[in-house]
């Protein structure tokens, strides 16, 4: 108990430090160097608790401060104190979600929360089904599995050889988990047809319909469309109403991958971007992204009741005994591929209680306001070129800015973001992501989900980019 | 910070209580009752931090005390203080395993620990690959995915329609995740051929070979054998050497599902049960079971290097940029289906440092000694009928014990375990699992993984079964 309290003291100090802008976001070292900086090896003999405390300190010393107000590197940032407390409680309760028997409260809280999320989507009376899974990629794969089963239930027993050639559709800007899922499910990545996106990154519905018709003419069976609400790079929202009309017309399962953008449903100001989501058959929504719930917290919501159970159940009699004394519909373990399942619900539930829906709304509105601020600030600033409203941009150092040779210019610009990023990490002052896209050279992608970030942090980021990139 | 400390105080009190034998394991209520006992609803408005503390207390009041020395219900029990501290630190660091960039220390610790585990398996110099996944079912599915890809790499792009009919083999006593995996992967549950197990629950190698030959004669392609090291119900270990000979002869991927029993590799006394595991192509090993690491902690170990990456990678350029400044082999996110991945490594690593390999060994040896104690205690005791050494048994209340009508006797015996279990939960004194198996009526399955359990707790369990079942 003394030991636990000592660890808590270390953690509290780390949290204080993480929120302090004068500390580094990262104390960066190359892998080989970090391996040598400390003894990380496992041995036969035990260590003392004092040694263990030293290991805890060393681990935190080299960790990234994901709660730091100037950490913008991923879609998941920030650290909410109630969420953290809830995760500590979860670890202490140390149980498993598969049955009501071993996780009565958590199973009920999952039930209550999923219902609430379905109401927010707009499904009648919050009816439907759902589950928390270990991340958006798994949630998306579960959705694809359900869509296939819905159309061809025999696939469960007989496999893909019993069904015609299936094809799925998603935007060229969608998350790579759609292809990963298709590879795993034995559908194959070639059967994921990538639909063109417009300039802003939104799927073009006419291209979707054209490709569906084309696939049908070849004798393929379209079974799954995954629309994206908040693409990873541009943060674009596919036009859900138009897509749902097409899905309805051709009788195809419509999934919405709202891992990133689904949280906008909590905002009265921004939820119009997801208009039409209520017509979807399923939706992925990761509260561990824009809602800043601690990792991992991803939900798959499904409109049809009972389908998850029949798709996945194997009725293992050693776990899901049918002669228990309570209502067995609360034994959720047979609804998914996982057997044991980590308790991911409590941190979301407790944060929701602490903030209320309006608290999440304010948090999300603020993140979007900061994005707008950044956009306005750099759109006419020397040396920046906007790529997209949400907020993807190039910084052109003076040496690149006035280059007339276009090929040489692109070549050098391509190296600017990686170099600035590497320098950011060396200095440890801030972190932001970059990537190329199609024929576009490396650009910065700024995502803001950290509730601790302010306008000043945005100002700092711009200054830092210019400071570190000036000479390139 | 005050709030976090108050939550810690609540958690510390809960931990003290959990280890106290005079407290209930569970304060049981039926789902509808529990829903009404508290206000669990989510609303628009925020609550005060005092209300949040009340919610934390209520949640713990109705939680199962999985750390209680008399909680035997699942394969995952107990609560290790170092493991718990490590999980609290993990929550505080709140990061993601996909790249070295955002989780430098954790990625390295995963590397160090997986290598150590491969050395313990017996793979040369600890070479090979691996990853921590969200549970044994997912690890087993990943193994099946790799086996399929190894034999038919074209399946990734072209799907199952490009390959012949694949068949997998596993014992009739294996975990249901093998069938779930086959259903998901588009192989189909009918293509999982169940091999007979002997009286003790071990797969019969001659039956395996017979069924492989039979499948080949039908033109099917055997691609995957999953041997079990520690079956869920009997705790049986399949004969790995004989199985590996067959796999070698027919060129089939050999997987060992050691989710439960893999930890015996840490015990010099018991590791012979897994002799031959070093010949396997892959192995699932869940430290969150017999090693009592907090949930979730499951590893998939793979003998061949590079295969996981080529099987699963999609090279999303927004995450796995190829122009970073550090060694990209530490970006592990493209090795698995998940994109984001929870940090499951730190609690195992820190516990290993605190206990040393010999500490885990002692803990495992003690659990097996307790099982033996229970076995010896009830094997000649009135009213018990042993079913299996590991330790499955019936308790026959006097009213059933002397019944001459065999059909009636079985019918009544089938109801004994569920009734006793329901009463255990009502009283909250202890929890143990039960299930039927094949034509065997409901029996108790006693698994011991709780490091806090003692001989006296075993004595208590027997007395409690007799007290609660006397009148049945």
Interface residues (C-beta under 8 A of the other chain):
Chain A: X1 X3 X4 X5 X7 X8 X10 X11 X12 X14 X15 X16 X28 X29 X30 X31 X32 X34 X35 X40 X41 X42 X43 X44 X45 X46 X47 X49 X51 X52 X55 X56 X58 X59 X60 X62 X63 X64 X66 X67 X73 X74 X76 X79 X81 X82 X84 X85 X86 X87 X88 X89 X91 X92 X93 X94 X95 X96 X100 X101 X102 X103 X104 X105 X106 X108 X109 X112 X113 X116 X134 X135 X136 X137 X138 X141 X145 X155 X156 X157 X158 X159 X160 X161 X162 X165 X175 X176 X177 X179 X180 X181 X182 X183 X184 X185 X186 X187 X188 X189 X190 X191 X232 X233 X288 X294 X295 X296 X312 X314 X315 X316 X317 X318 X319 X321 X323 X324 X325 X326 X327 X330 X337 X338 X339 X340 X341 X342 X343 X346 X349 X350 X352 X353 X354 X355 X356 X357 X358 X359 X415 X418 X421 X422 X425 X431 X433 X434 X435 X436 X437 X442 X445
Chain B: X1 X3 X4 X5 X7 X8 X10 X11 X12 X14 X15 X16 X28 X29 X30 X31 X32 X34 X35 X40 X41 X42 X43 X44 X45 X46 X47 X49 X51 X52 X55 X56 X58 X59 X60 X62 X63 X64 X66 X67 X73 X74 X76 X79 X81 X82 X84 X85 X86 X87 X88 X89 X91 X92 X93 X94 X95 X96 X100 X101 X102 X103 X104 X105 X106 X107 X108 X109 X112 X113 X116 X134 X135 X136 X137 X138 X141 X145 X155 X156 X157 X158 X159 X160 X161 X162 X165 X175 X176 X177 X179 X180 X181 X182 X183 X184 X185 X186 X187 X188 X189 X190 X191 X232 X233 X288 X294 X295 X296 X312 X314 X315 X316 X317 X318 X319 X321 X323 X324 X325 X326 X327 X330 X337 X338 X339 X340 X341 X342 X343 X346 X349 X350 X352 X353 X354 X355 X356 X357 X358 X359 X415 X418 X421 X422 X425 X431 X433 X434 X435 X436 X437 X442 X445
